[in-house]
């Protein structure tokens, strides 16, 4: 028998390299899985917070409405009249009003009184009062104030549907 001493063979080196490769691959898979789970948890929590925030915002909007949910919309007849200055300029307004559901008296009589009041107010306006978005905003606010005064607060708001100046 011969006594031969064998040195480390290449097979032992290959098996340790393969086991090192699989260990690194397993560790990298664990890190990637953990990062993915963490990101999914973060996105889920963020989405849930946004949804709850929007629900709270909608609830607070209905609680802070300037009028009750039982308010109803009444369409006024189109109003056509000339302006104070220039006298050849005409204005046509289509508007609606928001009323309480339990209004006192006849609604049609109230609408006619408001329409008459609006016509008398529109005849006092000049073209320069109505220029631009600010002019239309002031017109809406003035009409709302006049309607509230005329109906003793039964009308909440005037909604301008169309304004044509010719």
ABEGO torsion letter per residue (X at the ends): XBBBBBBBBAAAAAAAAAAAAAAAAAAAAAAAAAAAAAAAAAAAAAAAAAAAAAAAAAAAAAAABABBAABBBBBBBBBBBBBAOBAABBBBBBBBBBBBABBBEBAAAAAAAAAAAAAAAAAABBAAAABEAAAAAAAAAAAAAAAAAAAGGABABBBBABBBBX
